[in-house]
Amino acid sequence: MESSLPEQLFLDLRVSDILDKTIRLPRVEPFASQYCTAISEKRYGDAIYARYHIDGQAKDGIYTDLRDDGGDSGTSSNDTRRDIIEGLFKIGSK
């Protein structure tokens, strides 16, 4: 798995930190596992969705204060949450 983060604004937790149970981070399953898998498979929409559910505090689906500055997402075509990436691009283009 990657040690660097592809998009530090939204994917601010390192996979290695999530996997290391000695590091005190809130981890709610299945989102912790989904976050790690999605990053390794470059499904960044799925990773963002899991990230904002990983601590168990998201309400009504996802946090509402997400913003993006645009650019190439580099996300995989297998990403099941491409709607998140597309929404972020729309926000960034306004």
Protein Blocks (a to p, Z undefined) as FASTA:
>chain_A
ZZbdfblmlmmccfklmmmmmbccddddfklmmmmmmmmnopaklmmmmmmmmnopaggh
iackbcceejjekiafklmklmmmmmmmmmmmZZ
